[in-house]
Amino acid sequence: MSKLRQFQPYLLLMLILPALLMLAPNSEAEEESGWEKWRPSGKSANFKIRERPKTKILSGTKTSLLIAATSDLHGSLTSTRLLLRKRSRGLLHLVMPLKKLREKYPELILLDAGDTIQGDPSSFYFSHVAPETTRPLPVIEMMNWLKYDALALGNHDFEPPTNILKQNIAQAQFSWLAANVSFRNVKQPLFPPYKIIERHGVRVGILGLITPGVPLWIDPEQRKGLNFKEMLGTAKKWVRVLREQEKVDYLIGLFHSGDNTLYDRDVASTRELPHPNAAGMIADFFPEFDLIISGHAHRISPKRRTEKLKGHQTPLVSPGTAAEGLTTILVNFEEKSGNWEITKTVYDFIRAEKAPEAQLLRKLDARLLKVEKYLADPTTVILKRFPKKTEFQDCGIALSFSAVESMEAETLSLLPWWWFRDKLPFSDLGQALRREHFFRWLPYDNRPVLVLMYGRQIKIMLESYRRKKLGWYARSSTILAPGGFVAELDNSSKDNRLYLKNPQGQALRPERKYRVWLTNFHWNGGGGLAAKALLHPSQLLKKEALHLRELIFQYLRQSTVKLPETCESFLTQSTTATLKTVP
């Protein structure tokens, strides 16, 4: 009987949630999609499949082709402005390396594997704070100046307002590719699936694919009506077109998808989504490709010059993140029996220059100054000393809860445990915390959402937190910290279960409902926690417009803010702070 009682909460959830599913409104049908009447413009417009004749190659001809690639730029411009960093990174640091390569290889092909317009404060500012309709985001402006040829859309590119993504596609002087994105039941892809480039007599096909795991991370309203199809079947379809109709000589897969098939596979399967990271599978099973450029995983491969790549049947390279360098592929061709034959390929990774290119930096200066003023806005809280790691994490958890609770009392929270602890300059000691600090500590654009949850669901979503408390491995993005209640290990039980109680010492009841703050990332399915806890759309109470880091920043701008006890050892409230807001 005791075992039956143990499973009663699970049985209750199984009985209740199907009923909620039947009662939940079909918001997809009721609301219009921002993508319904949209068609790509600019360099991404007017895609059309062509029946091309085979390339004519003179007998005995030899040639070479240089391909350069970046990925996961996340808006990064320079490590010397906005958020200063010791390690050189950003597109401005790649200007000189690219200039030297173009001097030797004027017909260089320059590509990017996605996650381009979200992440850097400059992208955030001109997407959410002060959009400029007459100019693209600074990162796209830089890519135009650097003469990129194409990029593959990434999941984070759907995070800014939809009109910002559309505007930047229109104003880009290169193509945005995504063969596996369609609108509702339309068979034709919404974005151009590929691009054809002819250089030195070699016809190059570039097929773009995005991870189909987008629904795990991006808000439904941002992707309403969009279908993200599995990559293998899509690749098979378009490879046939590119080889048989376009008759390309060299085929590149430009994929915003990692090559570790196991990563996020289980998370996606709970939502019946295809493999989010299928680039490696395509590299293993599609020899029709000559090269695959894989983004999304923020991995660099290879890290140095080599003529041999290990791991996959088709050569696969990964260019890293934030323009910390440039992956190059030098391909040598020779005519054999009327076709181009690859005789040698050299792979390399060129690190970013220490200093940004001065002339282009000056062209961006006026825009960067606006962002720097925005980042310089102070709170009323002073940094007394640099905190230890545990102090920093505990304070961050407490501040997150205090900020969301200030919007609505008698709520709980399950917010990210991780805050990124950047090393700050000594000049910050004795100074007010600024908005800049919260962009460092909370780099993701997460928003709070309020959810009506059962106590049993709360405990399920704290499983990674439990593992962390036991000293076991837990993926950092799945560790949620309790706010407004305590989660202690029950050492009396063999399986070290968590005991949940409110500040008064009363236990949280498994069958009772509680109002709980989550981030939209975890609510949407990131980390797989929502699926494990059987969260249902009908449990959503509201979404906040402010991002979590901005909410915490505004909370600490109050003239009489009460700091959590866990923060008082290294933070204190200023009695003389004068707040200035950037107009």
C-alpha positions, -999 to +999 in steps of 0.1 A: +000+000+000+029+024+008+043+019-027+009+027-042+008+060-022+042+069-035+029+068-071-004+085-064+008+120-074+021+106-107-013+089-113-030+122-105-010+140-131-017+114-157-054+118-151-055+156-150-033+166-179-052+148-207-083+167-196-063+200-197-051+191-232-087+188-244-097+221-228-067+241-239-074+266-267-058+262-300-038+295-301-020+284-333-053+285-351-067+316-335-037+339-339-021+350-372+015+343-378+040+370-386+054+347-413+022+340-432+025+366-459+062+372-457+086+364-485+125+368-485+138+400-500+172+414-507+198+389-517+176+361-504+148+369-528+136+351-560+150+317-553+146+294-584+159+259-593+177+260-626+186+233-651+222+241-657+246+225-683+276+207-670+307+228-663+330+229-693+366+223-682+396+224-704+417+193-705+446+193-679+433+224-661+442+229-625+428+254-601+422+261-564+394+275-542+396+290-507+366+288-484+365+307-451+339+303-424+327+316-391+298+305-369+278+315-339+289+351-340+262+361-316+266+397-327+302+398-316+321+429-329+351+434-307+365+425-273+378+461-268+344+478-265+310+472-247+320+441-227+358+442-225+375+407-226+411+396-225+408+371-254+405+388-288+373+381-306+347+398-328+344+405-365+365+436-363+394+413-353+390+393-385+392+422-409+430+420-414+432+382-417+404+383-443+422+411-462+454+391-464+435+360-476+416+381-503+449+395-516+461+360-523+427+345-531+405+373-546+376+349-552+374+336-517+340+323-506+330+336-471+303+318-451+287+317-417+269+288-400+243+308-380+233+322-346+243+356-359+221+384-347+215+376-310+239+378-280+261+409-281+248+440-263+249+459-296+225+434-312+202+435-281+202+473-280+193+478-317+168+449-315+149+457-283+158+492-270+163+515-300+157+497-334+169+515-365+148+507-395+172+523-420+203+502-410+209+466-403+222+455-369+259+463-365+269+426-369+251+424-403+266+458-413+300+443-406+292+412-426+282+434-455+315+452-454+334+420-452+315+406-482+300+375-468+284+352-495+258+333-474+248+322-439+226+294-425+199+305-401+204+295-365+180+289-336+190+322-318+183+342-350+146+337-342+150+352-307+149+389-315+115+404-326+104+389-359+104+423-377+141+427-368+150+393-384+130+402-415+146+436-417+182+422-415+175+396-441+163+424-464+193+446-457+219+419-459+241+418-490+243+380-488+218+351-487+202+336-456+197+298-462+174+273-445+162+244-466+143+227-438+121+256-427+086+258-443+054+277-435+026+253-423+018+228-451+036+247-479+061+223-496+085+250-508+110+262-481+102+297-467+139+306-470+162+299-500+175+263-495+208+268-513+231+292-532+251+286-563+285+304-567+309+300-596+346+307-589+376+298-610+354+276-632+342+256-603+304+256-596+299+255-559+266+246-542+259+257-506+230+239-489+218+256-457+201+237-428+190+247-393+187+225-363+151+212-361+153+216-323+142+253-326+109+246-308+128+235-277+142+270-272+123+297-290+089+312-280+059+299-300+049+334-311+083+339-327+080+307-348+042+305-352+033+285-383+069+275-391+079+238-395+115+228-388+120+195-407+145+168-400+178+173-416+186+139-433+155+137-454+158+174-464+195+170-473+187+139-495+161+158-514+182+189-521+214+170-528+197+153-557+186+187-570+221+202-566+239+173-582+214+164-610+198+197-619+222+224-608+251+201-617+275+215-590+311+205-590+316+210-553+289+207-526+291+224-492+267+217-463+263+248-442+246+236-411+236+252-379+237+219-361+264+201-341+280+168-350+274+151-316+242+132-324+236+122-288+236+158-275+199+169-268+187+138-286+167+126-256+154+161-250+141+163-285+125+129-285+103+139-255+087+164-279+088+141-309+113+164-326+140+151-350+177+150-340+188+186-332+224+178-339+225+158-372+255+173-390+277+144-380+251+119-393+250+136-427+288+136-428+287+099-422+259+089-446+260+114-474+292+111-494+276+134-520+288+163-499+324+175-503+325+196-471+303+202-441+306+234-420+289+227-386+279+254-362+257+254-330+281+235-308+306+264-303+334+240-311+367+246-331+378+218-354+404+216-366+424+239-343+455+239-365+467+234-401+461+198-413+454+179-445+434+151-428+403+153-407+392+125-384+357+114-373+335+114-404+334+101-439+328+136-453+352+163-441+335+183-413+348+216-398+335+237-369+345+274-368+339+281-331+320+311-318+321+349-315+346+354-343+374+341-321+390+330-354+384+319-390+382+284-404+398+281-439+396+253-464+419+254-494+408+229-521+430+220-551+413+207-582+425+190-614+406+181-645+401+144-649+379+129-676+360+162-680+353+166-643+369+184-615+387+161-591+399+171-557+437+165-554+444+180-521+426+199-493+442+219-465+423+229-434+433+256-410+421+279-382+434+315-381+431+332-347+416+367-345+440+396-345+447+412-311+435+447-322+403+455-340+405+472-375+406+509-367+388+523-398+358+501-395+357+506-358+354+543-364+325+537-388+307+519-359+317+543-332+285+564-331+264+533-327+287+517-301+287+549-280+249+546-277+252+511-265+280+520-240+258+547-225+230+522-221+253+497-204+267+524-181+234+530-164+240+524-126+221+506-099+220+519-063+241+489-052+279+492-046+304+464-051+324+462-018+347+433-028+350+406-053+329+376-042+339+340-040+323+316-064+297+302-040+289+336-026+283+349-062+261+320-071+240+322-039+236+359-043+226+355-080+199+329-071+185+351-043+185+383-065+166+364-093+139+354-068+137+388-052+133+405-086+104+382-098+087+382-064+087+420-065+063+417-094+039+393-077+040+383-040+034+347-027+051+331-057+080+307-059+107+304-085+127+278-104+153+300-121+187+292-135+213+283-110+242+294-132+255+330-133+286+335-154+313+348-131+334+371-152+366+385-137+360+422-132+386+450-132+398+465-098+383+498-109+349+484-103+355+481-066+336+507-046+315+515-077+278+510-084+268+478-103+259+488-139+237+472-165+269+460-181+275+436-152+242+419-158+250+414-195+282+396-184+266+375-157+233+366-176+242+366-213+211+348-225+180+368-234+156+348-211+123+362-199+104+352-168+071+333-172+046+325-144+033+289-143+008+271-121+026+240-111+019+210-089+043+203-060+053+170-077+062+188-109+084+212-089+103+183-074+108+167-108+123+199-122+147+200-093+163+167-102+195+183-116+197+205-085+195+174-064+224+158-084+244+190-079+239+189-042+251+153-041+282+162-060+271+143-091+273+155-127+244+176-139+243+197-171+245+233-160+216+245-182+192+220-164+201+231-129+173+252-115+175+268-080+146+270-056+133+305-048+108+312-020+112+277-006+139+254+006+150+221-011+170+199+013+184+164+008+166+138+029+195+118+042+172+094+059+161+080+025+182+056+006+178+075-027+186+109-011+153+125-022+147+162-019+125+175+009+107+208-001+094+232+025+083+268+027+102+294+049+078+285+078+090+249+076+058+235+061+062+208+034+052+216-002+025+191-010+028+171-042-009+175-052-011+212-044-008+239-070+018+267-067+025+298-087+061+294-099+084+316-120+105+299-148+124+313-177+109+310-211+138+288-221+129+261-197+091+266-202+096+261-240+114+228-234+151+237-230+170+210-211+140+187-213+127+196-179+092+207-189+086+174-207+098+153-177+075+173-154+046+169-178+041+207-180+011+216-202+004+248-221-027+254-200-005+259-169+010+291-183-004+321-164+016+350-180+048+360-197+068+390-188+080+415-214+112+423-196+142+400-198+153+385-165+186+404-163+168+437-170+142+429-143+170+423-118+188+455-129+156+475-125+150+459-091+185+471-079+179+506-092+153+512-065+163+538-039+153+515-010+160+480-022+164+452+003+194+431-006+192+394+002+214+383+031+235+362+008+246+393-011+253+416+019+289+403+024+301+419-009+273+443-019+258+473-001+233+499-010+245+534-017+228+562+001+241+588-023+236+572-057+221+594-084+205+574-111+207+586-147+188+569-175+199+569-211+171+587-231 
